[in-house]
Amino acid sequence: MANLSEFNLCPPPFFDISLFDDGGYTQGRLCQQLADDTTCCLPCPMAEWVYPDYFDTLTTVANWVAVVGGVCCVFLLLSWAVLPVEKTNRHYLSVCLTAGVLLMTLGFIIPLAAQPEQCYDEITPHSMHTSTVCGASGAFLMFGGWAGVMWAFLRSLSLHLQICWQVLVGRNFMIFSQAAGWGVPILGLALVLVFSGVSFRFGATCHVNHANSLADFWIPLLVFAGSTVIITFATFGYCIKVYLASLSDNSASTEGSNLPTYSATPSHRPSVSPRQAYRRVRRVIALQWRGIAIVLIIIADVIFFSIVFVFQDNVVQAVTEDPSLAEDWGLCLIGARGDKNQCLNEASSLVVNEATVTAVLLLLTLNGVFLTFLLARWSMVTGWFELLSCFPRKRKHEFVSADARDEIRKHTRSYEMLSKETNIDVTPLSPAMSPAMRSPSMRSPPPAGRQTPDYFGQSAKYHAPTRSYSSPRPPSAQTWDPQQTFASPQKMYHPMHHEEMNPLGMNRHSGHEGDRI
């Protein structure tokens, strides 16, 4: 830390660099040499001296917006994980893109919760080596930004293959997407942390340092972002071409034809008419327009952020290398005895204006909200309502089988269905034993009212014909009650008179009764 007991040779608000050690991110100091042995540095953090007082409030608001975006991302991820697929229509491209945006949002949420000290001493900002919060926030911001760009690129590539090349993306593309979507961000983050590092540049979130940042972060990131833009506009160009071709297609043969099926192999792909191609493209666009919109939003945010931050970084680096560029502003601060508000006009030429910086931060933190508006569905809300409403109490079943309650109902093969709201048994007649087959002691008096006769309670004795090739086993003899049927009693077998019945002549004398049976 600074040894303030020594004499400060620099005019306020500047500090003499000889009073401080080499801790922190020393390359983030903004200093100017006034004499051979005197170098004066601007107090840390630098953003407080070049922006108005309300700039800290704007960055804090952006961080709170990031909290809202993080909550939206968590809602989407939990909905996709818990609710059934018919409620969410989840897809791994959407899930991974949302996870990447959530990681980027954590880069703004962590400093808001930790409230870290931005400066190592009076003139030096903290780096990832001297502040754990700085390292965590910068790592989440860099990794999440890489992941968002990569999954936007993969989503755009998937749509391009389906629309323009009629390729059915499947398991192989999913494996490639997982390897590229997470492997490239891990590699990019490793390169940034090793060759550049992160530190407090402006605001409470750490950003990539200037050293080697173009080669290991900004240029590769912009290459993938630019490729996403090129692929997306190429897909739109193909859609416009197909639409214009369909307008000139007047053949009646393609009006009612179905969409042709196609193979993933280009050599086996059948030719289609312009109108068929347009219907296929329109169907894919109708299903994927939300994904297209969120890809364009994220890529626009990343490109905007990259351009603004690279410009800001280059200006600060130019001032560091050539302090004469900030000479007017330094003299103004010395003359105003450290009142920055009197010198904001001179400082405006050295930094990006606060409106642009605030717009960049807000767009980055609003990505989670954009994802929720475009990827969420109302069925997710109803699905959570159904899940939470059924969770506290035991779920009712539509039908309950009570055939296991042997201790209450001793009769075998008696099945019943219980009503949903009541316990009234709805029991069919047991096929095991009808009232007519029971012994007299087991019979119960018939209930009052109209009764349906039992046509199948008894069976007549069966005599096989002479030339019959089948020999059924005759059923056991039972008591026959002719009053319960419409058959003629004189032609039936009765235990009182052992008269045999001819089965082929049953309907000769009672044709009408046979029709009624």
C-alpha positions in Angstrom: 0.0 0.0 0.0 1.0 3.6 -0.3 3.4 5.2 2.2 1.5 8.5 2.7 4.1 9.7 5.2 6.3 10.7 2.3 5.9 14.0 0.5 3.6 14.0 -2.6 5.3 16.0 -5.3 2.3 15.9 -7.7 -0.5 18.5 -7.6 -3.9 17.3 -6.5 -5.7 15.2 -7.4 -2.7 13.2 -8.8 -0.4 10.9 -6.8 3.3 10.3 -7.1 4.0 6.8 -8.4 7.0 6.5 -6.2 4.8 6.3 -3.1 3.3 2.9 -4.2 4.6 -0.6 -4.8 4.0 -2.9 -7.8 0.9 -4.7 -6.6 -2.4 -4.9 -8.5 -2.7 -4.3 -12.2 0.0 -1.8 -12.8 -0.7 -1.5 -16.5 -4.1 -0.1 -15.6 -2.6 3.1 -14.1 -3.0 6.3 -16.1 0.2 8.3 -15.4 2.2 11.1 -16.9 5.9 12.0 -16.3 6.2 15.7 -15.3 10.0 15.6 -14.6 12.9 13.2 -14.7 12.2 11.8 -11.3 8.5 12.7 -10.9 5.6 10.7 -12.5 2.1 11.6 -11.5 -0.9 9.2 -11.8 -4.6 9.7 -11.9 -6.5 8.3 -8.8 -8.3 4.9 -9.2 -10.8 4.1 -10.5 -10.4 6.1 -13.7 -14.1 5.8 -14.7 -15.0 8.1 -11.8 -12.9 10.9 -13.2 -14.1 10.8 -16.8 -17.8 10.2 -16.3 -20.4 12.1 -14.2 -21.4 11.0 -10.8 -24.6 9.3 -11.9 -22.5 6.8 -14.0 -22.1 4.5 -11.0 -25.9 4.5 -10.6 -26.3 3.5 -14.2 -23.9 0.6 -13.8 -25.7 -0.5 -10.7 -29.0 -0.4 -12.5 -27.5 -2.6 -15.3 -26.4 -5.1 -12.7 -29.9 -5.3 -11.2 -31.3 -5.8 -14.7 -28.9 -8.7 -14.9 -30.5 -10.2 -11.8 -33.9 -10.1 -13.6 -32.3 -11.7 -16.6 -30.7 -14.4 -14.5 -34.0 -15.2 -12.8 -35.6 -15.5 -16.3 -32.9 -17.9 -17.4 -33.3 -20.0 -14.3 -37.0 -20.2 -14.9 -36.5 -21.4 -18.5 -33.9 -24.0 -17.4 -36.0 -25.3 -14.6 -39.1 -25.5 -16.8 -37.2 -27.5 -19.4 -35.8 -29.8 -16.8 -39.0 -30.4 -14.7 -42.0 -30.0 -17.0 -42.9 -32.5 -19.7 -41.8 -31.8 -23.2 -45.3 -31.2 -24.5 -45.4 -28.2 -22.2 -42.1 -26.7 -23.1 -41.0 -28.0 -26.6 -37.4 -28.0 -25.3 -34.5 -28.4 -27.6 -30.8 -28.7 -26.7 -29.9 -25.7 -28.8 -32.3 -23.5 -26.8 -31.2 -25.1 -23.4 -27.5 -24.6 -24.1 -28.0 -21.0 -25.4 -29.9 -20.1 -22.3 -27.2 -21.7 -20.1 -24.5 -19.6 -21.8 -26.5 -16.4 -21.3 -27.0 -17.3 -17.7 -23.2 -17.7 -17.2 -22.6 -14.3 -18.8 -25.3 -12.7 -16.6 -23.4 -14.1 -13.5 -20.5 -11.8 -14.4 -22.8 -8.9 -13.5 -24.6 -10.5 -10.6 -21.5 -11.6 -8.6 -20.1 -8.0 -8.2 -23.5 -6.8 -7.2 -23.6 -9.3 -4.4 -20.0 -9.1 -3.3 -19.5 -5.3 -3.6 -15.8 -5.6 -4.3 -13.2 -2.9 -3.9 -12.1 -1.9 -7.4 -8.7 -0.5 -6.4 -5.6 -2.2 -5.0 -4.3 1.2 -3.9 -4.9 4.8 -4.7 -3.7 4.6 -8.3 -3.8 0.8 -9.2 -6.9 -1.2 -10.0 -7.4 -4.8 -8.9 -6.6 -7.7 -11.2 -7.7 -11.3 -11.1 -4.6 -12.2 -9.2 -5.4 -9.8 -6.3 -9.2 -10.0 -6.2 -11.1 -13.3 -6.3 -14.4 -11.4 -7.2 -12.6 -9.8 -10.1 -11.4 -13.2 -11.4 -14.8 -14.8 -11.0 -16.8 -12.0 -12.6 -14.4 -11.7 -15.5 -14.3 -15.4 -16.1 -18.1 -15.7 -16.1 -18.4 -12.8 -18.4 -15.8 -14.0 -20.9 -17.0 -17.6 -20.9 -20.7 -16.7 -21.1 -20.0 -14.3 -23.9 -18.1 -17.0 -25.8 -20.9 -19.6 -25.1 -23.6 -17.3 -26.3 -21.8 -16.5 -29.5 -21.1 -20.2 -30.2 -24.6 -21.5 -29.6 -26.0 -18.7 -31.6 -23.7 -19.7 -34.4 -24.7 -23.4 -34.1 -28.3 -22.5 -34.1 -27.9 -20.4 -37.2 -25.9 -23.2 -38.9 -28.6 -25.7 -38.0 -31.3 -23.6 -39.6 -29.2 -22.9 -42.7 -28.6 -26.6 -43.2 -32.3 -27.4 -42.9 -33.6 -24.6 -45.1 -30.9 -24.2 -47.8 -29.4 -27.7 -48.0 -32.4 -29.8 -46.8 -30.2 -31.7 -44.4 -31.9 -33.4 -41.5 -29.7 -32.5 -38.5 -29.6 -35.4 -36.0 -27.4 -37.1 -33.5 -24.1 -36.4 -35.3 -24.9 -32.6 -35.4 -25.9 -32.7 -31.7 -22.5 -34.3 -30.7 -20.6 -31.8 -32.8 -22.6 -29.0 -31.3 -21.9 -30.1 -27.7 -18.2 -30.4 -28.5 -17.9 -27.0 -30.3 -20.5 -25.1 -28.1 -18.6 -25.8 -24.9 -15.1 -26.7 -26.1 -14.4 -23.4 -28.0 -15.5 -21.2 -25.0 -13.3 -23.2 -22.6 -10.3 -22.8 -25.0 -11.1 -19.1 -25.5 -11.3 -18.5 -21.7 -8.0 -20.3 -21.1 -6.3 -18.1 -23.7 -7.7 -14.9 -22.3 -6.7 -15.8 -18.7 -3.2 -16.9 -19.6 -2.2 -14.2 -22.2 -4.4 -11.2 -21.2 -6.1 -11.5 -17.9 -9.0 -9.4 -16.5 -9.1 -6.4 -14.3 -11.5 -3.6 -13.2 -11.7 -1.3 -16.3 -15.0 0.5 -15.7 -17.8 -0.5 -13.4 -17.8 -3.2 -10.8 -17.3 -6.0 -13.4 -13.8 -7.0 -14.6 -13.1 -7.0 -18.3 -10.3 -8.3 -20.4 -7.1 -6.4 -20.4 -5.5 -4.7 -23.4 -2.5 -6.9 -23.7 -3.0 -9.5 -26.5 -6.7 -9.1 -26.2 -7.3 -8.6 -30.0 -5.5 -11.9 -30.8 -6.9 -14.1 -28.1 -10.4 -12.7 -27.6 -11.8 -10.0 -29.7 -10.8 -11.2 -33.2 -11.9 -14.9 -32.7 -15.1 -13.8 -31.1 -15.9 -11.4 -33.9 -15.0 -14.1 -36.5 -17.7 -16.4 -35.1 -20.2 -13.5 -34.7 -19.6 -12.4 -38.2 -19.9 -15.9 -39.5 -23.3 -16.1 -37.8 -24.4 -12.9 -39.4 -23.3 -14.1 -42.9 -25.0 -17.5 -42.5 -28.2 -15.9 -41.2 -28.4 -13.4 -44.1 -27.5 -16.2 -46.6 -30.5 -18.1 -45.2 -32.7 -15.1 -45.6 -31.5 -14.5 -49.1 -32.4 -18.1 -50.0 -35.8 -17.7 -48.5 -36.4 -14.5 -50.5 -35.2 -16.4 -53.7 -37.6 -19.3 -53.0 -40.5 -16.9 -52.4 -40.0 -15.0 -55.6 -39.7 -18.3 -57.5 -42.9 -19.5 -56.0 -44.7 -16.4 -57.3 -43.8 -17.2 -60.8 -44.8 -20.9 -60.4 -48.2 -21.2 -62.0 -48.3 -24.9 -62.5 -51.5 -26.5 -61.1 -49.7 -29.8 -60.4 -48.0 -28.4 -57.3 -51.0 -26.7 -55.7 -52.2 -29.6 -53.7 -49.1 -31.8 -53.6 -47.6 -32.7 -50.3 -44.1 -31.7 -49.2 -41.6 -34.1 -50.6 -39.5 -36.2 -48.3 -35.8 -35.8 -48.6 -32.7 -37.5 -47.5 -29.6 -36.1 -45.8 -27.5 -37.3 -48.8 -27.4 -34.6 -51.5 -27.2 -37.2 -54.3 -30.5 -38.8 -53.3 -32.3 -35.5 -52.8 -35.3 -35.2 -55.2 -36.0 -32.1 -57.2 -38.9 -30.1 -55.9 -41.0 -27.4 -57.5 -40.7 -23.8 -56.4 -44.0 -23.8 -54.7 -43.2 -27.0 -52.8 -39.8 -25.5 -51.7 -41.6 -22.3 -50.6 -44.1 -24.2 -48.5 -41.2 -26.2 -46.9 -39.2 -23.0 -46.1 -42.3 -21.3 -44.8 -43.0 -24.2 -42.4 -39.4 -24.2 -41.0 -39.5 -20.4 -40.6 -42.8 -20.6 -38.8 -41.3 -23.1 -36.3 -37.9 -21.3 -35.9 -38.7 -17.6 -36.0 -38.1 -17.3 -32.2 -34.7 -18.8 -32.5 -33.8 -16.6 -35.4 -34.8 -13.5 -33.5 -32.8 -14.4 -30.4 -29.8 -15.2 -32.5 -29.9 -11.8 -34.2 -30.3 -10.1 -30.8 -27.4 -11.8 -29.1 -25.1 -11.4 -32.1 -26.0 -7.7 -32.3 -25.3 -7.2 -28.6 -21.9 -9.0 -28.8 -20.8 -7.0 -31.9 -22.0 -3.8 -30.4 -20.2 -4.5 -27.1 -17.0 -5.6 -29.0 -16.8 -2.5 -31.1 -17.5 -0.1 -28.2 -15.1 -1.8 -25.8 -12.3 -2.2 -28.4 -12.6 1.5 -29.3 -12.6 2.5 -25.6 -9.6 0.2 -24.9 -7.6 1.6 -27.8 -8.3 5.2 -26.7 -7.2 4.5 -23.1 -4.1 2.7 -24.4 -3.3 5.6 -26.7 -3.5 8.0 -23.8 -1.3 5.8 -21.7 1.4 5.6 -24.4 1.1 9.3 -25.3 0.1 11.4 -22.3 0.1 14.6 -24.3 -3.3 13.5 -25.7 -4.8 14.1 -22.2 -2.7 17.2 -21.4 -5.6 19.6 -21.6 -7.8 17.5 -19.4 -4.9 17.0 -16.8 -4.3 20.8 -16.6 -8.0 21.4 -16.2 -8.1 19.0 -13.2 -5.1 20.7 -11.7 -6.6 24.1 -12.1 -10.0 22.9 -10.7 -8.1 21.3 -7.7 -9.7 17.9 -8.4 -13.2 19.0 -9.4 -14.0 16.6 -12.2 -17.3 18.2 -13.1 -15.5 21.2 -14.4 -13.4 19.1 -16.8 -15.9 16.6 -18.2 -15.9 18.4 -21.6 -12.2 17.8 -22.0 -12.5 14.2 -20.9 -15.3 13.4 -23.4 -12.8 13.1 -26.2 -10.9 10.5 -24.3 -13.7 8.0 -23.6 -16.9 6.7 -25.0 -19.9 8.7 -23.7 -21.9 7.3 -20.8 -25.0 6.8 -22.9 -23.3 4.4 -25.2 -21.6 2.5 -22.4 -24.9 2.3 -20.5 -26.7 1.0 -23.6 -24.1 -1.7 -24.1 -24.4 -2.9 -20.5 -28.2 -2.9 -20.5 -28.3 -4.8 -23.8 -26.0 -7.5 -22.4 -27.9 -7.8 -19.2 -31.3 -7.9 -21.0 -30.5 -11.0 -23.0 -32.1 -13.2 -20.3 -35.3 -11.2 -20.6 -35.3 -11.5 -24.4 -34.8 -15.2 -24.1 -37.9 -15.5 -21.9 -40.1 -13.5 -24.2 -39.1 -15.4 -27.2 -38.5 -19.0 -26.0 -41.0 -19.2 -23.1 -44.6 -20.4 -23.7 -47.7 -19.9 -21.8 -48.0 -23.7 -21.4 -45.0 -23.5 -19.0 -46.9 -21.3 -16.6 -49.9 -23.7 -16.7 -47.6 -26.6 -16.3 -46.0 -25.1 -13.2 -49.5 -24.3 -11.8 -50.6 -27.9 -12.4 -47.4 -29.3 -10.8 -47.5 -27.1 -7.7 -51.2 -27.5 -7.2 -50.9 -31.3 -7.2 -47.7 -31.5 -5.1 -48.9 -30.7 -1.6 -51.8 -33.2 -1.5 -52.1 -36.8 -2.7 -53.1 -37.0 -6.3 -56.5 -38.6 -6.9 -56.8 -41.5 -9.3 -59.6 -41.7 -11.8 -60.2 -45.4 -11.1 -59.2 -47.5 -8.1 -59.2 -51.3 -8.2 -60.6 -52.7 -5.0 -60.3 -56.4 -5.9 -57.4 -56.7 -3.4 -59.6 -56.0 -0.4 -60.2 -59.7 0.4 -60.7 -59.0 4.0 -63.9 -57.1 3.2 -65.2 -58.9 0.2 -64.6 -62.7 0.4 -66.3 -63.6 -2.9 -63.8 -64.6 -5.6 -63.7 -62.9 -9.0 -65.7 -60.0 -7.8 -64.4 -56.8 -9.5 -65.5 -53.3 -8.8 -64.6 -49.8 -9.9 -64.7 -47.0 -7.4 -66.1 -43.7 -8.3 -63.7 -40.7 -8.3 -65.7 -38.8 -5.7 -67.5 -41.4 -3.7 -66.9 -45.0 -2.5 -70.0 -46.5 -4.1 -69.2 -49.9 -5.6 -70.3 -50.5 -9.1 -70.1 -54.3 -9.3 -71.1 -56.5 -12.2 -72.7 -59.8 -11.8 -70.1 -62.4 -10.9 -69.7 -64.9 -13.7 -68.4 -67.5 -11.3 -71.8 -68.5 -9.9 -75.2 -67.3 -10.8 -78.2 -67.4 -8.5 -79.7 -70.3 -10.4 -76.6 -72.4 -10.0 -76.4 -72.0 -6.2 -77.9 -74.5 -3.9 -81.3 -73.7 -2.3 -79.6 -72.9 1.0 -77.4 -70.4 -0.7 -80.2 -68.7 -2.7 -81.5 -65.4 -1.5 -85.0 -64.1 -2.2 -85.1 -62.0 -5.4 -85.5 -58.3 -4.9 -88.7 -56.6 -5.7 -89.3 -55.1 -9.1 -88.6 -56.2 -12.6 -85.9 -58.9 -12.9 -83.9 -60.0 -15.9 -84.0 -63.8 -16.3 -80.7 -65.7 -16.3 -80.4 -67.3 -19.7 -77.0 -68.8 -19.0 -77.5 -70.1 -15.5 -78.1 -73.7 -16.7 -76.8 -75.7 -19.6 -78.6 -78.6 -21.4 -77.0 -82.0 -21.8 -75.1 -82.2 -25.0 -75.0 -85.3 -27.2 -72.5 -85.3 -29.9 -73.8 -86.2 -33.4 -72.7 -89.5 -34.9 -70.3 -88.1 -37.5 -69.1 -85.2 -35.4 -65.3 -84.7 -35.4 -65.4 -82.7 -32.2 -66.0 -84.2 -28.8 -66.7 -81.4 -26.3 -66.7 -82.3 -22.7 -70.3 -82.0 -21.4 -70.7 -79.6 -18.6 -71.8 -80.6 -15.1 -75.4 -81.2 -14.7 -77.4 -78.4 -13.1 -80.9 -77.8 -12.1 -82.9 -76.4 -15.0 -85.7 -73.9 -14.2 -87.8 -73.4 -17.3 -89.7 -70.5 -15.8 -86.5 -68.3 -16.0 -86.2 -68.8 -19.7 -88.4 -68.6 -22.8 -87.6 -72.2 -23.9 -90.2 -74.9 -24.1 -90.1 -77.0 -21.0 -91.4 -80.2 -22.7 -88.3 -80.4 -25.0 -85.7 -79.8 -22.4 -83.9 -82.1 -20.1 -85.3 -82.2 -16.6 -84.1 -84.2 -13.7 -87.7 -85.4 -12.9 -88.2 -87.1 -16.3 -85.1 -88.4 -18.0 -86.1 -87.3 -21.5 -83.3 -86.6 -23.9 -83.4 -83.6 -26.2 -82.4 -83.6 -29.8 -80.2 -80.5 -30.2 -80.8 -80.3 -34.0 -84.5 -80.1 -33.5 -84.7 -77.5 -30.7 -86.5 -74.9 -32.8 -88.9 -77.1 -34.7 -91.8 -76.7 -32.2 -91.0 -73.3 -30.8 -89.6 -71.1 -33.6 -90.7 -67.8 -32.1 -89.2 -68.5 -28.7 -85.9 -69.4 -30.4 -85.9 -66.1 -32.2 -86.5 -64.3 -28.9 -83.5 -66.1 -27.3 
